[in-house]
Amino acid sequence: MGRMSAATPPTERRVSARVGAISESATLAVDAKAKALKAAGRPVIGFGAGEPDFPTPDYIVEAAIEACKNPKFHRYTPAGGLPELKAAIAAKTLRDSGLEVDASQILVTNGGKQAIYEAFAAILDPGDEVIVPAPYWTTYPESIRLAGGVPVEVVADETTGYRVTVEQLEAARTEKTKVVLFVSPSNPTGAVYGEQETEAIGRWAVEHGLWVMTDEIYEHLVYGDASAVSLPAVLPELRDKCIVVNGVAKTYAMTGWRVGWIIGPKDVVKAATNLQSHATSNVSNVAQAAALAAVSGDLVAVEKMREAFDRRRKTIVRMLNEIDGVVCPEPEARSTPTRRSRRWSARRSGAGGPRTRSSWPR
């Protein structure tokens, strides 16, 4: 019997199609390049990652040092987060947003990125569409794809202050649309939606039975007369189909500590917690202790950072306008605050008396 000829083996897929389709984080790639050039002695200023160039406040660092010494933090803790941190996040959310939530509606995650992915993974099925206002942070569409969803871009430009309208969202909606992404203050444009705009988008989502995922991590980094409002606080009817993502990274200069969170309906938070229990177990206990000190404290640190950032943005614009052929508009507020949002701003800075639930305007 003659020998059988060897068949040519099929091309082997070494990386799954699902993961292979994900692009590298352009933000981190640019940031790594800038840091490498700076380390080599080049005069580089990086504008890639949204990273405050301030040290984490001392009292937060001290809380982490004490946590390192505490044997209870040397062991596993609940996958969904330290109970005391979840309670503090609930209190912080009421203080800063006027939104009352229970600790059972909160999941502590390894930074905002994990919160975004787990939120999408908990509510998306293959083929579900997510409306994504553009320009957008590069992680949003990749998280949607990884969760099996399909990102649908809706482009905003300078003519609308980089804010999308309800009419644009409606034009993008199909029978497959399940979620609309809402980011205010926007990453990367900095655009801030006013209260009326925010409520209109929320009502449109309620009318069509859509979920909303709102990223509020830049809530305190607003300038001029702008004041960010929280969508589920503005429109309580939306709360059963709204997921809020937030974290300590920007407000407290804690990007490297990797602590974020999800706030949402209990069933969705429970599903996301189950996912996290298999992916990472608990978030680092030391980082959670630091986050507890951060969210339990005041907002003095972010006020100082915001003043510095405001000076810098004005300086950047002035220097750009000194270049021949460049015309850069002067920095100004992206939206006009309402009477309510001005009261919120006063309370955030410490004015207006105790932050009790009854003191929040309805």
Salt bridges, closest charged atoms under 4 A:
ASP31 OD2 - LYS35 NZ 3.03
GLU51 OE1 - LYS35 NZ 3.51
ASP53 OD1 - ARG312 NH1 2.68
GLU66 OE2 - LYS69 NZ 3.57
GLU84 OE2 - LYS72 NZ 3.64
ASP96 OD2 - LYS92 NZ 2.74
ASP96 OD1 - ARG95 NE 2.58
ASP96 OD2 - HIS220 NE2 3.05
GLU100 OE1 - ARG357 NE 2.33
ASP128 OD2 - LYS178 NZ 3.61
GLU142 OE2 - ARG145 NH1 3.33
GLU170 OE2 - ARG173 NH2 2.80
GLU170 OE1 - HIS208 NE2 3.23
GLU195 OE2 - ARG340 NH2 2.47
GLU197 OE2 - ARG163 NE 2.86
GLU199 OE2 - ARG203 NH2 2.95
GLU219 OE2 - LYS92 NZ 2.69
GLU219 OE2 - HIS220 NE2 3.67
GLU237 OE2 - ARG203 NH1 3.10
GLU303 OE1 - ARG306 NH2 2.56
ASP310 OD1 - ARG313 NE 2.49
ASP310 OD2 - LYS314 NZ 3.57
GLU322 OE2 - ARG318 NH1 3.17
